[in-house]
Amino acid sequence: IIFETTGLANIKEEIDIAVRPISPLVVETCSGTIEAGKEIKIDIPKNFLKGTQSTTLTISKFPAVKFAKQLKYLVGYPHGCVEQTVSKLFPQLYFEDLAKLVAPEMYRTNNPVYYVKEGIRKIESMQLYDGSISYWQGGTETSWWGSVYAAHFLVEAKKAGFNVSESMLNKLTKYLSQKAKEQSTFDYVTYLPTGRTIKKIASKEILYSLYVLAMAGEGDIASMNYYKARPH
C-alpha cells in the first residue's frame, strides 16, 4: 500500500502487508499393509485448495515405514543439544535404508553412516572433566539425562561396528555408575479429582543408567537388586 500526499509537504510512504493463504498448511498421512498378490485401493483426498496439493506415496518392505512422517524430522545432520543430537542419530543407526527412503533429499551428498560418524564425534567433544556430557556443545553444565541417552546411543553404535573412543566411553559409564549409586529421588505428582498426591520415587535417570550400564557389560548388580526389592 502506498500513501502519497501533496500540499505543504510531499510525503510518500510504502507499507508492505503480508499476504497469507486462506488456509494454513494441512498434512494428512495414512499407512497400511498389502500382502503378495493382493490389490489395495488408495483414495487421495480431493478437498484441498486447487493447485496447492502435493501427494507422496512411499512403498517399502519395512513395516516401520508407517512412521515415515515422524522419521523425516529426525534424519539428517545431528544439530542441536545432546537430546536432539542423539534423537537424530538413533533412527539413522537402526534404519539406514528406511532413512534414505523417507528423506532422500537429505542423502544426496552424504549417507546415514556419515551423519552417525559426525554425531559420535560431536558427542565425544561434549564430554566434561567428570565424564558427563554437557547439554550444549561448548557448554559447562552437566546433563545427567543427556549423558545416559548419549551413552545408550554410543553403546549401540559400538555394537553396530562404529568407532567409539574407549577412554571416552569408559569415563562416561564411570560417571553413570557413580550417579546411579546416589539413590536420589524426586516428587512424583499425581492429579486426581479429589486433589493432588505427591510421593517420592527413584530418579528416572538412575534406572536408565542401570539399564545402559548393563548393556555395556558393566551391570551394577547390587543397585539393581536394591530397586528390584523396592518397586515402590
Helices and strands as residue ranges (DSSP letters): E 2-5, E 11-14, G 63-67, H 68-72, H 82-94, H 96-102, G 104-107, H 112-125, H 144-159, H 166-180, E 185-192, E 195-202, H 204-215, H 221-228
